[in-house]
């Protein structure tokens, strides 16, 4: 067991213990946001044939070599080629074919001229300037060439990848299964959101916070309930969660007080504690464990602390469970105008919103950064990293940060 690890080392330990939970085939129409579990190597050129990008006339460029406004070239029209059809005959010198957007270029033609640059009747078309071979032709394979690597396992299926899969005839791609992550809340003070809290009780906000956070990164949350503050009760709920889910996320009971019993419950249910405490603020109190290849993420009960731990430490391992290639966040420099009066003896995370000021990334800092202040995280999309040993901040600072 590691104690009080640096957050990056803690992240590495969890990533090393995480693995995907299997694959399945899913209809392409339902695959948005899913994680691809197969290589996609093009079996076909896209487009499969030379085609026209415009409505116009397919012709032989050599026929237009001496065309001018005063002495236009007149070409006889052989036929009309709409999209989805092919020419019935090859194009001979002195002839042109009317062609519509997306239609195949007829044999013998090597260029297309747009309607707007011609004058035409039903029988002939007048061309007023030369065209070059290849003008206005989308060549076969211009988008995708056969044999090209298009996507790899771990890529998220976004709109462009969905369309590319369709173009290759992949109607049911192989994707990673969404990991089922049990959510357990501990604490005898908790009641559900639809209850009126009695004196001393509070509504269970963490359940909904982490159901939303898990869905955002591609997991399927499974709420197990409120476990209270007993070792036996927590251990029983952990056992049930581990039987039916791929990982477990708990909140509360991970500090060092008399009622912080989650680590003991982890051990009672047969889990090995990997990490106890991470050197970061907020989110120092935590316990991460593993049983039978399944991870247990034990986070603080303080809403903002647990959310910080989730983004900084737990989320990369959960992304790996999802099969994602981009497990670690991309870190970049960000300007922050801030007055933060506390020292940072350990790494500190500040939440805020990213915006672009001219050509520079900047962060608007949330006004309240307390461990229990969840509302100030509404709309926040990034965290800035204050290195350990940093004195109080004032004025303009440049920090590293990442999107959440």
N, C-alpha and C positions, 0 to 999 in steps of 0.2 A: 504493500500500500504506500502511495506517495502522500505526503503531507505538505500543504501550503506550496503547491507548485506555481510556477509562472504560468499565466494563462495560455501562452503558446505551447508550452510543454504539455499542459493538461489537454489541450486540443489534440496534440499528436497522439497521446495515450488513447484517447477515445477513438480517434480515426483508425488507429491500429487494431482496435477491438471490434470495429463495425464492419459489417458485410451486407451485401444486398440480400433480399428475401425471396428471390425467384423471379420468373418472367411469365408473361402471358401474351397472347395475341388479342388485339383490341381493334375494333373497326376504326378505320382512319378518321371517319367523321366524329369519333369520340376521343380522339387522341391529343387534342390541344393541351399543351402543358405537360404531357406525359414524357417519360424519359426513355429514349430509344435504347434497345438492348441488342441491336444488330448493326453490322456494317452495312452501309448502303453504297454499293458500287454500281455505277450506271450500266445497265444492260442494253440501253438504247440511246441513240443520239436524240437530243431535244434542241430544235425541232428535228423530226426524222427526215425532212426533205427541205430543199431550198424553197423559200416561200416569200410572198410579197408582204411588206409591212404597211402598204398603203393601197387605196383604190387608185388604179391607174392603168398603164398599158405595159405589157411585157414585150420587149423588142430586142433586136440585135443591135448592139452599140455601133457596129461598123456602118449600119445604114444611116446613122445620124452624124457622121464625121464632119460633114460640111453644112449642117443645118444652121441657119441664121434667121433673124426676125424677118428680113426682107426675102430670104429664099428658104422657106421652111421645107422640111422633108415630109412628104405625105405617104403614109403607110396604110395599106388595106387591112381592115380588121377581119381576122379569120373566125373568131368565136369569142364568147364570154366565159370566163372561168371563175365561178364563185367559190368561196371557201367550202371545203368538203368535197370538191370535185377535182378531176384531173383533165388536162387538155386532151382532146381527141386526136390531135395531129401535131407533128413537129412544126416549128416555126421556120419558114423559108425566107430568104432575103426579100426585102420589100414588103414584109407583112408584120403586123403586130396583133397581139391578143389582148382584149379587154380583161383585166384581172382585178379581183377584189381582195381586200385585206385577208391575209392568212392562206390564200390559195397557192398551190404549188406552181413553181416556175415551169413553163412548158419547155420541152426539149428544143434546143436551138436558140432560145433567148438567153441573154447574159446581162440584162439590165431591166429596170422598171422606171418609168417616168410617171410622176403624179398627174392626175387629171388637171390640177390647177395650172400646170405648165404647158398645157396643150390646148388645141381647139379640135373639136371632133364632131362627127356626125355618126349615124348608125353604120356607115360603110367605111369611113376612113378617119385617121387621126393625123393632125399636123403637129410636127415637132419643131421648135424654134431655136434649139441650142443642142450641141453635142452632149451625149451621155457617155460615161466611161464603163468599161466592163465591171460588173459587180455593183453598180449603183443601185441602191434601194433594194437589195436582196438580202434577206436573212438566211444565212447559209445553214445547212444541216450541221447540227452539233454546236451552233453558236452559243447556245445556253449551256448545254451539257454534252460532253463527248463520251461516247461509249468507253467503258473501262475506268472512268474518272471516279475517284473516291469522293463521295458527296457528304457522308455523315458517319459518325462513329458511335459505338456504345457510350452512353453518358450524355449525349446531346439532347437538349430539350426540344420537343417538337413544337416549333413556332409556326406562324402562318406560312413562311417561305419553305420550311422543311416539309410541312404537310403537303403543299402543292408539288414539291419536288418528288416526294414519295408517290403521289398520284401519277405524276408524269412517267414514273418507272413501273406503274402497274402494281404498286404495293398497296393493296386495299386493306390488309390487316397486318400492320407492322408488329414485330416483336418488341414489347416494352417491358420495363421492370415493373413488378407489382408495387403498388403503393403500400409501404409498411404501415401496419396497424400499431399505433402507439397509444397505450393505455394512459389515461390521465387520472391521477389520484391526488386528492386534496387532503391534507392532514390538519388537525386542529379542532379541539372541542368547541371553539368559539364560532365556528362556521355554520351558516345556514345557507340554503339554496337561494338563488336570486329572486324566486317568486314568493319567498317568505318574508313576513315582517319581523325584523330582528328583535328579539327580547333584549332587555338590558344586558350589556356586556357581550352581545353577539354581533357578528358582522356578516354581510353577504359574501358568498364565495365568488370573488371576482377572478381568481386565478384560473378557475376552470375555463371560463370563456376566453380569457386572454390567451391561454395556450392552445385551446382548440383552434382559435383563429391563427395563431402563429404556426402551428403544425400544418394546417391546411395550406398556408402560403408557400411552404417549401415542398409540398407534394406528399405529405403524410396523411393518413386517415386516423383522426383521433377517436378513441373509444373511452368515454367517460365511465369510470368505475364507481365513483361516489366519494363521500367524505369518510375518512378512516378514523377520525378522532385522534386521541393521544395515547393509545395503548399499543405496546409492542406487539402483542398477539393480534390485535385487530389489524394493524398496519401490515404485519407479516402475512396474515390470511389474505388480505386484499392483494398484496404483491404476488402471492402464489397464484391466485385466480387470474391476475393480469398477465403473468408470464405464461400461463397455460394457453391463453387465447390470443395473445398479441406478440408482436415482434420486438417491442421495446416498451419501456415504462418511463413516464415522466411524473415525478411527485413534486409537490410544493409543501414547504413547511417542515419543521422538526429536524433541521440539519445543523443547528448551531450547537452550543455546549451547555444549554440550560437543562433543568430537571425534566422538562417536557419535550426535549429534542431527542426523540426516540427513533427517528427514521433509520439512521445507520444501524442501530441495534436490530431493528426489524429486518433490514436487508440481510444481515448476517444470520438471523434466525431462519429465514426462508432459504438459506443455503447459497446466498450470493457472496461473491468475493468483492470487497470494497477496493476499488482501484485508486481512487483519489479522495482525500478528505481535506477540503479547504483549498482555495486558489488565491494567490496573491493579486487581488484586484479589488477595486472599489467602483461602484457597488458590486455585490455578488460574491464577497469573500466566503461566506458560509455556503457550503455545498457538500454533497457526497455523491460520487459516481461509482457504480458497481456493475458487475457482470455475473450472469448465471446462464450456463448452457448456451453461450454464444449470444445471449440477449443482454443489451445494455439497460441499466436503470439510471436515469438522470434525476438525482435528488437536488432540487433547487430550493432556495430560500422561500419563506412565506411572504416576505416583503415584495410587493408587486414589481416595483422598478428594479430591485436587486435581482429578482429571478429572471426578469425579461432581459436584463443586461447579460447575465450568465448564459441565458439561452442563445443570444445572438453571438456572443464572443467565444463561447466554449462548446456548447452543445450542438448548435445548428450545423457545423461542418460534418459531424458524425452522422447526424440525421439525414443530411443530404447524401452522404455515402450510402446509407441504408436505401435511399430512393434510387440509387444507381447513378447519380449525377456526377459528371466529370468535373464540374466546377464546385468542388466541395468547399474550398477556402474562399473567403471574400477577397475581392480585389481592393488592395489598399492604395490610396492616393493622397497627395498633399492637398490640404484645404486651409484657407484663411479663415480665422475666427477673430471677431472683435469681442473680447470677453473680459469680464472682471470676475474672477473666481478666487475667493479669498482663502481657500483651504490649500495647504500643502498636499503633495501627492507622494507620500513615502513609498507607495506601491502603484502599479499601473492603474490609472483612473480612466473611466469611460464617461464621456459627456454626450448626451443625446440632443439631436437637433434636426434641422432641415437643410438640405442641400439647395443652393441656388447658384447661378452663374452670373458673375459680375464682370461684364466685358469678356475677357478671355480667361478669367480665373475662377476656379471652383471655390466657393465660400460656403460657410455653414452658419445658419441662424440658430444660436444656442437657445434651448428651452430655458425659460426663466427660473424654473424650480427643478433642481436636480436631486432632491432627497430620495432616500431608499424606498420610502413608502408612497411617493408621489407618482401615481400612474397617469393621472390626467394630463400632465405636462408632456407625456410621450405621444399624445394623440397627434397624428399626422407626421410624426418624426420618421424620417427615412434613412438616417445615417447616424453613426457614432464616431466621435473623434477620440483618439487615443492620446492621453497625457502620460508621457513616460515616467516610470518610477524615479523619484528624486527631484521632481520638478517643483519649484517654489510656487507660491500663489501667482495666478495669471492676471495680467491687467493689460488693457490696450489691445494691440494687434499681435496675434500669434499665428504661426504656421504649424499645424499639427498634421499627423497622419490620420486618416479616417477610412471608413468603409460603409457601403450601403447595407441596409438591413431588409 
